[in-house]
């Protein structure tokens, strides 16, 4: 997922690591994170027992713990799901169970949960209509998309900007297949747009494009998939509010769309739409990538995280609050396995199977029982199985 604080981001991440090092709680009781997602003002994780946990803002039920209260510490999902995938949008989250079925929770604005009807807040995980088997899922701002086992894209929720890829601007309350012969291997639902990658690495995007976030060489929106320009082959893609980034097949990062907050990391900051992919400064090779609302982060093979774009609240993790047009390394010297960029905070897991967060924490986004933000990585409380 690919990618999310975007207004929503996708960060479905499979962790590695030795399970030892800087601590995961008492022996036998700690449950270490293996999936991580963050968006808006909250964070979620899946532990080694494949149980889901969320913390931070809970007003719309996005924590999935049965209520609408913000929480300062990790809370288990109210439904005992065995999760294999996880994605967070600003106000809703979704996951896949071990049978490849989708579950969503949080706001159901314009049918974003895919449960067949509109409703207000749904603080308990609910099964998505249709009984489809999916291999990946991505929660956007006010829409959700998933790929079935054959690579067909299905989307639901708000469609005002064409972000569902269905050829119209109508909302959908249940999964609806994108009418294209294309088959995809990755998908990322963003603020008002969606992007997906074929098995061959071709990138296709649809939806709003007023800041060039589709990467098609213009600012014309599209109700159906359009090919990203430049001829690049991508290993993965992630979408933010108004920008998109991807890793090409040799690991270099390329971004396009809005660059108002230097979120493209190209060494420049432009008030104009960047309508085609541009290389992220430095030429580093990365193994994973996450896109937040107006910042982006990527991890090298050595486990270092580099971030660029807006640094409000210190969400770049480099001890500063000024935006940067080039990647800066996250402080602390940790070896990270995965990273999830949200609205104004960022979280990552280490090779020692601990989660660290930085940036804004006023609603408990760090999960460390405080509301104190940080300019550098701060540990989350360990996850515990009930």
C-alpha positions in Angstrom: 0.0 0.0 0.0 1.5 0.9 -0.7 0.3 4.0 0.6 -2.4 7.3 3.2 -2.5 11.9 5.8 -2.9 12.3 2.9 -5.6 13.0 3.8 -5.1 9.3 4.0 -2.3 7.0 3.5 -1.7 3.4 2.7 1.1 1.6 4.8 0.6 -2.1 4.8 4.0 -3.2 6.0 5.4 -6.6 6.7 8.1 -6.4 9.4 11.2 -8.3 9.8 13.8 -8.3 12.5 15.1 -10.6 15.2 12.5 -9.8 17.9 15.2 -8.8 20.4 17.1 -5.6 21.2 15.4 -2.6 22.8 12.5 -4.5 24.4 9.0 -5.5 23.6 7.5 -5.9 27.1 7.7 -8.7 29.6 8.7 -12.1 28.2 5.7 -14.1 27.1 3.3 -11.1 27.3 4.6 -8.7 24.7 3.2 -8.9 21.1 5.5 -7.3 18.6 4.3 -5.3 15.6 4.4 -6.9 12.1 2.0 -4.5 10.3 1.9 -0.7 10.7 -0.4 2.0 9.4 -1.0 5.6 10.2 -3.1 8.5 9.0 -4.7 11.7 10.2 -4.1 11.7 14.0 -4.0 8.0 14.8 -1.9 4.9 14.3 -2.6 1.2 14.0 -0.6 -2.0 14.1 -1.0 -5.7 13.8 1.1 -7.9 16.2 2.7 -11.3 15.7 -0.5 -12.9 16.8 -2.2 -11.1 13.9 -4.4 -9.0 16.3 -5.1 -5.4 15.5 -4.4 -2.4 17.8 -5.0 1.3 17.3 -4.4 4.5 19.3 -4.7 8.2 19.0 -7.8 10.1 17.6 -11.0 8.1 17.9 -13.8 10.6 17.3 -15.1 8.8 14.2 -14.5 5.3 15.5 -11.3 4.9 13.5 -9.6 3.0 16.4 -12.1 0.1 15.9 -12.2 -0.6 19.7 -15.9 -0.1 20.1 -16.1 3.5 21.1 -15.4 7.0 19.8 -12.9 8.2 22.4 -9.3 9.1 21.7 -6.8 6.9 23.4 -3.2 7.5 24.5 -2.2 3.8 24.6 -2.7 0.9 22.1 -6.2 -0.5 22.2 -7.2 -3.9 20.7 -9.9 -4.0 18.0 -13.3 -4.9 19.4 -13.7 -7.8 16.9 -11.0 -10.6 17.3 -9.9 -10.6 13.7 -6.8 -12.4 12.4 -5.4 -9.7 10.2 -3.0 -10.1 7.3 -3.2 -6.6 5.9 -3.9 -3.1 7.3 -4.5 0.4 5.9 -5.5 3.7 7.5 -7.3 6.7 6.1 -7.8 9.9 8.0 -11.1 8.9 9.5 -11.5 5.2 8.8 -9.3 2.1 8.6 -9.6 -1.3 6.9 -7.9 -4.7 7.0 -7.9 -8.1 5.5 -8.5 -11.3 7.5 -6.8 -14.7 7.0 -9.6 -15.6 4.5 -8.8 -12.5 2.4 -12.1 -10.8 3.3 -12.2 -7.1 4.0 -13.3 -5.4 7.2 -13.5 -1.6 7.8 -14.4 0.7 10.7 -14.6 4.4 11.5 -16.6 7.1 9.6 -19.0 5.8 6.9 -19.2 9.1 5.1 -20.5 8.5 1.6 -20.2 4.7 2.1 -16.5 4.6 2.6 -16.7 1.4 4.7 -18.3 -0.6 1.9 -21.1 -2.0 4.1 -23.9 -1.3 1.6 -25.3 1.8 3.1 -24.5 5.3 4.5 -24.2 5.7 8.2 -22.4 7.9 10.7 -19.7 6.3 12.9 -19.0 2.6 13.1 -16.5 2.0 15.9 -16.5 -1.8 15.5 -15.0 -3.6 12.5 -17.6 -4.6 10.0 -17.4 -6.9 7.0 -17.3 -5.3 3.6 -20.2 -6.3 1.4 -19.9 -8.8 -1.4 -17.7 -11.5 0.1 -14.9 -10.7 -2.2 -11.4 -12.1 -1.6 -8.8 -9.4 -1.7 -5.0 -9.5 -1.7 -4.5 -5.8 -0.8 -6.6 -2.9 0.5 -6.1 0.8 0.7 -8.1 3.4 2.8 -8.1 6.8 1.3 -9.6 10.1 2.5 -13.2 9.3 1.7 -12.9 6.3 -0.5 -11.4 2.8 -0.3 -9.9 0.5 -3.0 -8.8 -3.1 -3.0 -7.4 -5.7 -5.4 -8.9 -9.1 -5.7 -6.9 -12.2 -6.1 -6.9 -11.8 -9.9 -5.6 -8.2 -9.7 -9.0 -6.5 -10.5 -9.4 -3.2 -8.8 -12.5 -2.6 -6.7 -13.4 0.8 -5.2 -16.1 2.3 -3.0 -17.0 5.5 -1.1 -17.0 9.1 -2.5 -16.6 9.4 -6.2 -17.0 13.1 -6.7 -13.6 13.5 -8.3 -13.6 10.2 -10.2 -11.3 8.6 -7.6 -13.3 5.4 -7.8 -12.3 5.0 -11.5 -15.8 3.9 -12.5 -16.3 6.4 -15.3 -18.7 8.7 -13.3 -18.7 10.8 -10.1 -21.3 8.9 -8.2 -20.6 7.4 -4.7 -20.7 3.7 -4.1 -21.6 2.0 -0.8 -20.2 -1.4 -1.8 -17.2 -2.6 -3.8 -17.5 -1.9 -7.5 -15.1 -3.2 -10.1 -13.1 -0.6 -12.0 -14.1 -1.2 -15.7 -10.7 -1.8 -17.2 -8.8 -4.8 -18.7 -5.8 -3.8 -16.6 -4.7 -6.1 -13.8 -2.8 -4.6 -10.9 -0.4 -5.8 -8.2 -0.5 -2.8 -5.9 -3.0 0.0 -5.3 -3.0 3.2 -3.2 -6.0 5.4 -2.4 -5.1 9.0 -1.7 -6.9 12.2 -0.9 -9.0 12.6 -4.1 -7.1 10.2 -6.4 -6.0 6.6 -6.7 -3.0 5.0 -8.3 -2.1 1.4 -9.0 0.7 -0.6 -10.5 0.6 -3.5 -12.9 2.7 -6.6 -12.5 5.0 -5.1 -15.2 5.5 -2.0 -13.2 3.4 0.4 -15.2 1.7 3.1 -13.1 -1.9 4.2 -13.7 -3.8 6.9 -11.8 -7.3 8.3 -11.8 -9.4 11.0 -10.0 -8.6 14.6 -9.2 -5.5 16.1 -10.9 -5.6 19.8 -10.3 -2.0 19.7 -8.9 -0.7 17.0 -11.2 -1.0 14.2 -8.7 -2.0 11.8 -11.5 1.4 12.3 -13.2 -0.1 12.3 -16.7 1.6 15.4 -18.0 -1.3 17.7 -17.5 -3.8 18.8 -14.8 -6.9 17.2 -16.3 -8.7 14.9 -13.9 -9.8 11.5 -15.1 -12.8 9.2 -14.3 -10.9 6.2 -15.5 -7.3 5.0 -15.2 -4.7 7.0 -17.1 -1.0 6.0 -17.6 1.6 7.9 -15.6 4.0 9.6 -18.0 7.8 9.2 -18.2 8.0 5.5 -19.0 9.1 4.4 -15.6 8.6 0.9 -14.1 7.7 1.1 -10.5 8.0 -1.5 -7.7 5.6 0.4 -5.5 3.4 3.5 -5.2 1.9 5.5 -2.5 -0.4 8.5 -2.5 -0.8 11.6 -0.4 -3.2 14.4 -0.3 -2.1 16.0 -3.5 1.1 14.2 -4.4 2.2 10.7 -5.3 5.6 8.9 -5.0 6.9 5.6 -6.1 10.1 3.5 -6.2 11.3 2.5 -9.6 12.7 -1.0 -10.0 16.2 -0.2 -9.0 15.1 1.6 -5.8 15.2 5.3 -6.7 12.3 7.5 -5.5 10.3 9.6 -7.9 7.4 11.9 -7.0 4.9 14.2 -8.7 1.9 16.5 -7.9 1.9 19.3 -5.4 5.2 20.6 -4.3 4.0 23.6 -2.1 5.6 22.0 1.0 8.6 20.5 -0.9 6.9 17.1 -0.6 8.4 16.0 -3.8 12.0 16.1 -2.4 13.5 17.1 -5.7 15.7 19.9 -4.3 13.3 22.6 -5.4 9.9 23.8 -4.1 7.4 24.9 -6.7 4.1 26.6 -6.4 3.2 25.1 -9.8 1.8 21.6 -10.4 4.5 19.1 -11.2 2.7 17.0 -13.7 5.3 14.3 -14.4 7.5 12.2 -12.1 10.7 13.9 -10.9 13.6 12.2 -9.1 13.9 12.7 -5.4 17.2 14.4 -4.7 20.3 12.4 -3.8 19.8 9.3 -5.9 19.6 6.9 -3.0 18.2 3.5 -3.4 15.3 2.7 -1.1 13.4 -0.5 -0.2 10.2 1.0 1.0 8.3 4.3 0.8 5.4 6.0 2.5 3.6 9.2 1.6 1.8 11.4 4.2 -0.4 14.5 3.9 2.5 16.7 2.8 5.6 14.8 3.6 7.2 11.6 2.4 9.7 9.1 3.9 11.7 6.1 2.6 13.9 3.4 4.1 17.3 2.3 2.7 18.5 -1.3 2.8 20.6 -0.4 5.8 17.5 0.6 7.8 17.9 4.3 7.7 14.8 6.5 7.2 15.1 9.6 5.0 12.2 12.1 4.9 11.3 15.3 3.0 8.6 17.9 2.7 6.8 19.7 5.5 8.3 19.3 9.0 5.5 21.0 11.0 5.5 19.5 14.5 8.8 17.8 13.7 7.3 15.1 11.6 10.5 14.6 9.6 12.2 13.3 12.7 15.4 15.3 12.2 15.1 17.6 15.2 13.8 20.4 13.0 10.5 22.0 12.1 11.5 23.7 8.8 10.4 22.1 5.5 13.2 20.6 3.4 13.4 20.2 -0.3 15.8 17.3 0.0 15.7 14.1 2.1 17.0 14.4 5.7 17.9 11.4 7.9 15.7 10.6 10.9 17.7 10.9 14.1 18.4 8.3 16.6 20.6 5.8 14.8 17.9 3.1 14.8 17.6 0.4 12.1 14.1 0.6 10.8 12.1 -2.0 9.0 9.1 0.0 8.0 7.6 3.5 8.2 4.1 5.0 8.0 3.7 8.8 7.4 0.4 10.3 8.5 -1.0 13.8 8.7 1.4 15.5 11.2 3.2 12.5 12.7 5.2 9.6 11.5 5.7 6.1 13.0 8.2 3.3 12.2 9.1 -0.1 13.4 12.7 -1.2 14.2 14.6 -4.4 13.7 14.1 -4.8 17.4 10.4 -4.9 16.8 9.6 -1.7 18.6 7.4 1.2 17.2 8.8 4.7 17.4 6.8 7.9 16.5 7.7 11.6 16.1 5.8 14.8 15.2 2.4 15.7 16.7 1.0 13.8 19.6 -1.8 15.9 21.1 -4.3 13.1 20.6 -2.1 10.2 21.6 -0.8 9.4 18.1 2.4 8.0 19.7 0.6 5.5 22.0 3.0 6.3 24.8 0.4 7.5 27.4 1.3 11.1 26.9 0.3 14.0 24.7 3.8 15.3 24.3 5.1 15.7 20.8 8.7 15.1 19.7 11.1 16.2 17.1 12.9 12.8 17.2 11.7 9.1 17.5 9.9 8.3 20.7 8.9 4.8 21.7 5.3 3.6 21.7 4.2 1.5 24.6 4.6 -2.2 23.8 1.6 -4.1 22.4 0.1 -6.7 24.6 -2.1 -9.6 23.7 -5.1 -9.9 26.0 
